[in-house]
Amino acid sequence: MVSVVLVVFAPAASAQPTILDLGTLGGTSSIATDINDLGQIVGGSSTASGAFHAFLWQNGAMTDLGTLGGVASRADGINDLGQVVGFSYTASGAGHAVLWQNGAMTDLGTLGGPFSEARAINNLGQVAGESDTASGELHAFLWQNGAMTDLGTLGGIFETVAFGINDLGQVVGSSFTGAPSGELHAFLWQNGAMMDLGTLGGPVSEALGINDLGQVVGDSFTASGSDDAFVWQNGAMTDLGTLPGDIGSVAIGVNDLGQVVGLSNTASAFEAFFWQNGAMTDLGTLPGSSSSQARAINNLGQIVGFSRFASGENAAVLWTTATPAQATGALIDQVQGLVGTGVLSRGQGQSLTAKLNAALTRMSTNPCTAIHVLNAFINEVKGHIGAGLLTADQGQPLLDSATAIIAQLEATASCS
C-alpha cells in the first residue's frame, strides 16, 4: 500500500495545473482510469511480483482489489457509491467483467462467449461494457439487476463496444455499421435503440464518454484525414481541435460542467489536455516523463490518467487545476454538506466556514494571513476528530484539502 496526499478541488479554471504521482501496488507501472465526485480513483498497477491488478485509491492510499483467481485484473470505472467495475481473469484463464462492492468481487458473466469487460458504471448501479456472444461476435452490453442485455449493433457483424453510461441509462461506444466498407461509428444507445452519431467527415468515429446532460465525447476522422476529439450534443458533432502543433486528438472524459479531458498527439508522443469553453490546455507530465494521457474528470475538476516515461512505464496521476480560492470554495461546500447531513451542528459548521471565508478574503492581499487562518481551520478539524464529532474518513478529506491549499499559497508567498 502506497500513501500520498488526497487533493480535493473545485471546478477547473485557468490556474497552472499541478500533478501528483499516485504510486503503485509495489511494482513499476500504474494507470488511473476513473475518478468519482468523492475523489476515489481506480485503475490498474503492477505489483511487486510482476502481476497487474486493479486498484482503488482513496485517502492517500492505493489498495489492491485482487482478481477472480486469475493472473490479472483492471478497474475501469467507479460511481459515487464507490462501486467499481472492470475486468479480471478467472482461475481457468477466462476474462470476465466484474463488479467490486463492499469488499467483494462479483463475476458479471458474459453474453454466452468466453470474454467480457465492464467499462463504466452509473449511480444506479447500471454497468456498460462488451462481451463475446455464443456465436463469437463482440457486442456491447448493459448489465443491471443481475442480468446482462445485448445492445446489438449499428448493422455490422464484427463488433460493438460500450465505453460510457450516464445516470439516465444512456450508453455510448462504437459499432461497425452495415456499410460495405465496414465503417466503425460512434453510437448512442437509449430506450432500447442504438443511434449512429456520425463522424466529422471521415469514415471512422468512436464515443468514449457521456455526462448526465447527454453530451458525448470521443474522436473521429475528418474529411482531411486527421483524427480529432469531438463533443456531440443536440445532434451536432463539434471538432475540438488539438494542442498547438499537434496532429490529432482524442476526447475520453467529460463531466457535468461540459469540461473535457483526453489526449492530443504529436508524431511521437501524446499530451494530456483539459478543454472548456473552446480552449484546450496542456496538463503537462511528471518530471522526467515525455507523454501523458487524461482519462476522466469529476465534477470538482479533478482529473486522472497517467504519465509515461521513456522506459515505457506509466505512472498513475491526479491533476488539479483549481485556484486556491476555488479550492477553498469547494472546501466550504464540503463543510456545509457535513452540516446538512447532521454530522456537524450548525454552530460547528459556522465556526469552520467563518475561518475559510476569512482565509478566502485574504488570499490575494495577504496570503500569509490566509495560511495562518487555514492552519487554525486544520486544528479545529483535528479537534473534532479527536472528540469523535468527525470520523477519520469524514475529517481527513477536509485536512487534505486545506493542506493542499496552503501548499499552493506557500508556492508564491514569502512568509516568515
C-alpha positions in Angstrom: 0.0 0.0 0.0 1.4 3.4 -1.0 0.4 6.6 0.7 0.2 10.0 -0.9 -1.9 13.1 -0.2 -5.5 13.3 -1.4 -6.4 16.6 -3.0 -9.9 17.8 -3.4 -10.6 20.9 -5.6 -13.3 22.9 -7.2 -14.1 23.0 -10.9 -11.1 23.7 -13.1 -10.0 27.2 -14.2 -7.1 28.7 -15.8 -4.6 28.1 -13.0 -1.4 26.2 -13.7 -2.2 22.5 -13.3 -0.4 20.6 -10.6 0.3 16.8 -11.0 0.5 14.2 -8.3 2.0 10.7 -8.7 -0.4 8.2 -7.1 2.3 5.5 -6.8 1.9 1.7 -7.5 0.9 -1.5 -5.8 4.6 -2.3 -5.3 5.5 -2.6 -9.0 6.9 -0.2 -11.6 3.9 0.9 -13.5 0.3 2.1 -13.0 -2.6 3.9 -14.8 -5.6 5.7 -13.4 -8.8 5.2 -15.4 -11.7 6.9 -13.5 -12.5 9.2 -10.5 -15.8 9.9 -8.8 -17.0 13.0 -7.1 -15.7 11.8 -3.7 -12.1 11.8 -5.1 -11.9 8.0 -5.2 -9.7 6.8 -8.0 -9.5 3.4 -9.8 -7.2 1.9 -12.3 -4.5 -0.8 -12.6 -1.0 -1.3 -11.3 1.8 -3.8 -11.4 2.6 -5.5 -8.1 5.9 -6.4 -6.5 5.5 -9.9 -8.0 5.0 -8.5 -11.5 1.3 -9.2 -11.7 -1.1 -6.4 -12.9 -4.0 -5.8 -10.5 -7.0 -3.4 -10.2 -6.7 -0.7 -7.5 -8.8 1.7 -5.5 -7.0 4.9 -4.4 -8.6 6.9 -1.6 -7.5 8.9 1.4 -3.9 8.8 0.1 -3.6 5.0 -0.1 -3.7 2.6 -3.0 -5.5 -0.7 -2.3 -5.2 -3.9 -4.3 -8.7 -5.1 -5.4 -7.5 -8.6 -6.3 -8.7 -10.9 -9.0 -11.3 -13.7 -9.7 -8.5 -16.2 -9.1 -6.6 -15.4 -12.3 -3.3 -13.6 -13.0 -4.6 -10.1 -13.7 -7.3 -7.5 -13.3 -8.0 -3.9 -14.0 -10.6 -1.4 -12.8 -12.2 0.8 -15.5 -15.0 2.7 -13.7 -16.3 3.9 -10.3 -19.6 5.6 -9.3 -20.3 7.9 -6.4 -21.4 5.0 -4.3 -17.9 3.6 -4.5 -18.9 0.6 -6.7 -16.1 -0.3 -9.1 -16.3 -2.2 -12.4 -13.6 -3.6 -14.7 -12.1 -6.9 -15.8 -10.4 -9.9 -14.2 -9.1 -13.2 -15.3 -10.6 -16.3 -13.6 -8.7 -19.3 -12.4 -9.5 -21.0 -15.6 -7.9 -18.2 -17.7 -11.2 -16.6 -18.9 -11.5 -12.8 -18.8 -14.8 -11.6 -17.3 -16.5 -8.3 -16.4 -16.5 -7.8 -12.6 -18.1 -5.6 -10.0 -16.4 -4.7 -6.7 -18.5 -3.5 -3.9 -18.4 -3.8 -0.1 -15.2 -5.7 -0.2 -16.5 -8.4 -2.5 -15.9 -9.1 -6.2 -18.8 -10.3 -8.4 -18.4 -12.0 -11.8 -20.9 -10.4 -14.1 -20.8 -13.2 -16.6 -20.9 -12.9 -20.4 -23.3 -12.9 -23.4 -22.6 -16.5 -24.0 -18.9 -16.3 -25.0 -15.7 -16.7 -23.1 -14.9 -13.0 -22.6 -16.4 -9.8 -21.2 -15.3 -6.5 -19.8 -17.1 -3.8 -17.8 -16.1 -0.3 -18.8 -18.4 2.1 -16.8 -21.0 2.2 -14.0 -23.6 4.9 -13.2 -25.0 5.9 -9.9 -27.9 3.5 -10.3 -25.6 0.6 -10.5 -26.1 0.0 -14.2 -23.0 -1.3 -16.0 -21.9 -0.9 -19.6 -19.2 -2.9 -21.4 -18.7 -5.5 -24.0 -18.8 -9.3 -24.2 -18.3 -12.2 -26.7 -21.5 -13.8 -27.8 -22.1 -17.5 -28.2 -21.6 -17.0 -32.0 -18.2 -15.4 -31.4 -19.1 -11.7 -32.1 -18.2 -8.9 -29.7 -21.2 -6.9 -28.6 -21.9 -4.1 -26.2 -23.9 -4.9 -23.1 -26.0 -3.3 -20.3 -25.9 -5.1 -17.0 -28.5 -4.4 -14.3 -30.3 -6.3 -11.6 -28.1 -9.3 -12.2 -28.9 -9.6 -15.9 -26.7 -8.8 -19.0 -28.5 -7.4 -22.1 -27.1 -7.4 -25.6 -27.3 -3.9 -27.0 -27.0 -5.0 -30.6 -25.1 -3.2 -33.4 -25.4 -0.5 -36.0 -25.8 -3.2 -38.6 -22.3 -4.5 -38.7 -21.4 -8.1 -38.0 -18.0 -7.6 -36.4 -18.1 -5.8 -33.0 -19.7 -3.3 -30.8 -18.1 -1.9 -27.7 -19.6 0.3 -24.9 -17.3 2.8 -23.1 -19.6 5.0 -21.1 -23.0 5.3 -19.3 -24.7 8.2 -17.6 -27.3 8.3 -14.8 -30.1 8.4 -17.4 -29.0 4.9 -18.6 -27.7 6.3 -21.9 -24.8 4.2 -23.3 -22.1 5.3 -25.7 -19.5 3.4 -27.7 -18.6 2.3 -31.1 -20.0 -0.2 -33.6 -19.4 -1.4 -37.1 -22.1 -0.2 -39.4 -23.7 -2.3 -42.2 -21.9 -0.3 -44.9 -20.0 -2.4 -47.4 -16.7 -0.8 -46.3 -17.4 -1.9 -42.7 -17.1 1.6 -41.1 -16.8 2.0 -37.3 -19.1 4.7 -36.0 -19.8 6.2 -32.6 -23.2 5.3 -31.2 -25.7 6.5 -28.5 -28.0 3.8 -27.1 -31.1 4.8 -25.3 -34.6 3.5 -24.8 -33.7 0.2 -26.5 -32.4 1.8 -29.7 -28.9 2.4 -31.0 -28.3 5.7 -32.9 -25.4 6.4 -35.2 -23.7 9.7 -34.2 -21.9 10.0 -37.5 -18.4 11.4 -38.0 -16.5 14.6 -38.5 -16.5 13.9 -42.3 -14.2 10.8 -42.3 -15.0 7.1 -42.2 -14.5 6.3 -38.5 -15.6 7.6 -35.1 -15.9 6.3 -31.6 -17.7 7.6 -28.5 -15.8 7.2 -25.2 -17.7 9.2 -22.6 -21.1 10.8 -21.8 -22.2 13.1 -19.0 -25.7 13.5 -17.4 -26.6 16.3 -19.8 -26.2 13.8 -22.7 -23.0 15.4 -24.0 -20.9 12.8 -25.7 -17.1 12.9 -26.3 -14.8 10.8 -28.4 -12.8 11.0 -31.6 -13.4 10.9 -35.3 -11.6 11.1 -38.6 -12.2 14.3 -40.5 -12.6 14.7 -44.3 -8.9 15.8 -44.4 -7.8 12.6 -42.7 -6.9 13.8 -39.2 -8.3 12.1 -36.1 -9.7 14.7 -33.8 -11.5 14.9 -30.5 -15.2 15.8 -30.6 -18.2 16.8 -28.4 -21.6 15.7 -29.7 -24.7 17.3 -28.4 -28.2 18.0 -29.7 -27.5 16.1 -32.9 -24.3 18.0 -33.8 -20.7 16.9 -33.6 -18.1 19.6 -32.9 -14.4 19.2 -33.6 -12.3 20.3 -30.5 -9.1 20.6 -32.5 -5.6 19.8 -31.0 -3.0 21.5 -28.9 -0.8 23.8 -30.9 1.4 22.0 -33.4 -0.2 18.6 -32.8 -1.7 16.3 -35.5 -4.6 14.6 -33.7 -6.6 14.3 -30.5 -9.0 12.1 -28.6 -11.6 13.2 -26.0 -12.0 10.5 -23.3 -13.9 12.0 -20.4 -16.5 14.7 -19.8 -18.1 16.0 -16.5 -21.5 17.6 -16.0 -20.0 21.1 -16.5 -19.1 20.1 -20.0 -15.3 20.1 -19.2 -13.5 17.6 -21.4 -10.2 15.7 -21.0 -8.2 13.4 -23.2 -5.0 13.4 -25.3 -3.6 15.4 -28.1 -0.8 13.8 -30.1 2.3 14.7 -31.9 4.1 12.4 -34.4 5.9 10.7 -31.5 4.1 11.5 -28.2 0.7 12.3 -26.7 -0.2 15.1 -24.3 -3.0 15.2 -21.8 -5.4 18.0 -22.3 -8.2 19.9 -20.5 -10.8 21.6 -22.7 -13.5 24.1 -21.7 -15.3 27.0 -23.4 -13.5 26.4 -26.7 -9.9 26.4 -25.2 -7.6 23.4 -24.9 -4.9 23.4 -22.2 -1.9 21.1 -21.9 -1.9 19.4 -18.5 1.8 18.5 -18.6 3.6 15.4 -17.4 5.6 14.2 -14.4 9.2 15.4 -14.3 11.3 13.1 -16.4 8.4 11.7 -18.5 7.6 12.6 -22.1 3.9 11.8 -22.6 0.7 11.9 -20.6 -3.0 11.0 -21.1 -6.0 12.2 -19.2 -8.8 9.6 -18.8 -11.5 11.1 -16.6 -12.7 14.3 -14.9 -15.1 14.6 -12.0 -17.5 17.4 -11.2 -14.9 19.0 -8.9 -12.5 19.4 -11.8 -10.1 16.6 -10.6 -8.5 14.8 -13.5 -6.9 11.4 -13.6 -4.8 9.5 -16.1 -1.1 8.6 -16.4 2.3 10.0 -17.4 4.6 7.8 -19.5 8.4 7.6 -19.2 10.9 6.8 -21.9 11.2 3.3 -20.4 7.6 2.6 -21.4 6.5 2.5 -17.7 3.4 4.5 -16.7 2.6 6.4 -13.5 -1.0 6.9 -12.4 -1.5 10.6 -11.8 -4.0 13.2 -10.4 -4.1 16.7 -12.0 -5.7 19.7 -10.2 -6.2 23.0 -12.0 -8.3 24.9 -9.4 -7.0 28.2 -7.9 -6.7 28.3 -4.1 -9.8 30.5 -4.0 -11.8 27.9 -5.9 -10.5 25.1 -3.8 -11.5 27.0 -0.6 -15.0 27.4 -2.1 -15.2 23.7 -2.6 -14.0 23.1 1.0 -16.8 25.4 2.3 -19.2 23.2 0.3 -17.8 20.1 2.0 -18.3 21.5 5.4 -21.8 22.6 4.6 -22.5 19.1 3.4 -21.5 17.7 6.8 -23.9 20.2 8.4 -26.7 19.3 6.0 -26.4 15.6 6.8 -26.3 16.2 10.6 -22.7 15.2 11.1 -21.8 18.7 12.4 -24.1 21.1 14.2 -24.9 24.4 12.7 -22.7 26.2 15.1 -19.7 23.9 14.4 -20.2 24.4 10.7 -20.4 28.2 11.1 -17.2 28.2 13.0 -15.3 26.3 10.3 -16.8 28.2 7.4 -16.0 31.5 9.1 -12.3 30.6 9.1 -12.5 29.5 5.5 -14.2 32.7 4.4 -11.6 34.7 6.4 -8.9 32.9 4.5 -10.7 33.4 1.2 -10.9 37.2 1.6 -7.1 37.5 2.4 -5.7 35.2 -0.2 -5.0 37.8 -2.8 -3.9 40.6 -0.5 -2.3 38.8 2.5 -1.6 35.1 1.7 0.4 34.6 4.8 -2.5 35.6 7.0 -4.7 33.3 4.9 -2.3 30.4 5.6 -2.4 31.2 9.4 -6.2 31.0 9.3 -6.2 27.8 7.3 -3.9 26.3 9.9 -6.5 27.3 12.5 -9.1 25.5 10.5 -6.9 22.4 10.4 -6.5 22.5 14.2 -10.3 22.8 14.7 -11.0 19.8 12.4 -8.4 17.7 14.2 -10.2 18.7 17.5 -13.5 17.5 16.1 -11.9 14.2 15.0 -10.3 13.8 18.5 -13.6 14.5 20.2 -15.4 11.9 18.0 -17.6 14.5 16.2 -16.0 13.5 12.9 -14.7 10.1 11.9 -11.3 9.9 10.3 -12.9 9.2 6.9 -15.1 12.4 7.3 -12.3 14.6 8.6 -9.3 13.6 6.5 -10.6 15.0 3.2 -11.0 18.4 4.9 -7.5 18.2 6.3 -6.0 17.1 3.0 -7.8 19.9 1.1 -6.7 22.6 3.5 -3.1 21.3 3.4 -3.1 21.4 -0.4 -4.4 25.0 -0.4 -1.7 26.0 2.0 0.9 24.4 -0.3 -0.4 26.3 -3.3 -0.3 29.6 -1.3 3.2 28.9 0.0 4.5 28.4 -3.5 4.1 32.1 -4.2 4.1 33.7 -0.8 7.1 34.5 1.4 6.1 34.1 5.0 8.4 34.4 8.0 
